[in-house]
Amino acid sequence: MKLMHDWSSSRRSFLKATGLGAAMLPMLSAERVGAATPPRRVLVIVSPNGWVHDTFVPKGPAGSLAASALPAGTSPLEPHKSDINIIPGLEYRNYKSFYPSNVDYVDCHHSLPHLLSGKIGVMGKNSSSRPQDGISGYRPAGGGVSIDEWWASSQVQAGAKLAYPNLTLGIQNESCCEPTMVQVSYRAPDQPNAIENDPYRLNQRLFANLALNQVDIDRLNKERKSILDYVGRNLTVFSKKLGSEDRQLVEQHLESVRRIETNLQSSLSVGCQRPALGSAVKIDSNANVPTLIKAQFDNITAAMACDVTRAGVISLNNGGGSWFPEWLNNPDFNGGPLAGNAGDNRNHHDLAHASGGNAEARRLKTILENWFMTQFAGLIARFKAVKEGAGTMLDNTIILWVNNMGTGDHSWQHNVWVTAGGSAMGFKTGQYLPQGEWATKGLEGKCVPQNGVLTAIANALQGANMTSFGDAQFGGETAGLRA
């Protein structure tokens, strides 16, 4: 037979033929651990196109957030101000360091694979461009394990019985074809995790066992393991017909299958509740974005409350981020193009490009950023509503909101990260923590690598003092995040 050149398409066809789409990865549910100490978790939300810093970052010196009101972009977080940290002045130096020193332009639409690993990227099968496309066109894949996968793997190694240790989810994340504008979570260099964009399919598979007794669950697990054994054998035979590069991809998929097999013996506790998502909507419709975000946020909240998972990433759109906010019902978004490389629409991507030199674009983008932070506030409220131990699930979870660029001009510098929760892990909250020279020079100042924040999160999760997360050359833990 003739093999398709586009492996991603042929892989989808093969998985469809065997009944194994991306959604089968989180297909089972897990036992709620009855330990006195609640499990520790990490959840990352990723959005694109940078921020309007004047309306997103607090004014004034570093320190407590209690004394000052949040600006327009982050004002929805006001009720949760004591639970968050706002950290500007970060840069993706691991992404920039891949490029030769004489290359100034680094397109942060493609930075996603590098945000959560802190490692310099690699050229591989999941890179978007090749060296022959020109030095400035390099699109490296992720260079190492991301913090979500690192924590998930450590939990499994510690003996946690989790149906799917790491849930990597998206909302219309697949609409862009370039891997480096899609992939955020990595198991190893050039080995991204699959992303589930259908919250209804995910909901069905995550919580399908709720109505079953243990005998039925054991029988279902046995049947599903038989299916995985069959698929594994067929994939092995199939791989022998491929070239070395495609065979490597099949082997990567087999590794995913093996990871599912190791978690087949788990089941949900009696008290676990499946979130009601309502009637399914079209997952590729721009108009349905708010509904889809709510559904995925409901899914991840329930999955973590039920101890289905202890790590997750949710990608809001892809690295291009071209949502048009029709759900705001704001006629100002329906005007013509704006000056400043704005394109033909007032969508998220085009407004980001225009916001550097156009006051109206900055105003509209601030409205959009306010909406994004409204979604974040809703997620924080969900986690605070789950009682756990002496506090809430938010106390035992660090939620991190990141962006793939600092400003809408593709900048790898001047990024702002926002964290929520983690107080039961010794993670300090209620702080404004400008890094580098942000407090005094803003966008004109030098920044520091994001590795410091990743290291602080990793240390809070494992209760340790590792010196760095990612490549050690990018420094150690950010001061002030842990007690």
Salt bridges, closest charged atoms under 4 A:
GLU78 OE2 - LYS81 NZ 2.51
ASP83 OD2 - LYS384 NZ 2.74
GLU91 OE2 - ARG93 NE 2.58
ASP107 OD2 - HIS110 NE2 3.82
ASP107 OD2 - ARG139 NH2 3.84
ASP107 OD1 - HIS410 ND1 3.13
GLU149 OE2 - ARG259 NH2 2.71
GLU178 OE1 - HIS110 NE2 3.95
GLU196 OE2 - ARG201 NH2 3.13
ASP216 OD1 - ARG219 NH2 3.67
GLU223 OE2 - ARG219 NH1 3.28
ASP229 OD2 - LYS225 NZ 3.59
GLU245 OE1 - LYS125 NZ 3.38
GLU255 OE1 - ARG258 NH1 3.41
ASP298 OD2 - LYS294 NZ 2.82
ASP298 OD1 - ARG382 NE 2.80
ASP307 OD2 - ARG310 NH2 2.85
ASP332 OD2 - ARG363 NH2 2.72
ASP350 OD1 - HIS349 ND1 3.07
GLU360 OE2 - ARG346 NH1 3.79
GLU360 OE2 - ARG363 NH2 2.93
GLU369 OE2 - LYS365 NZ 2.58
GLU388 OE2 - ARG32 NH2 2.89
GLU388 OE2 - ARG41 NH2 2.47
GLU437 OE1 - LYS441 NZ 3.75
ASP471 OD1 - LYS119 NZ 3.34
GLU477 OE2 - ARG482 NE 2.76
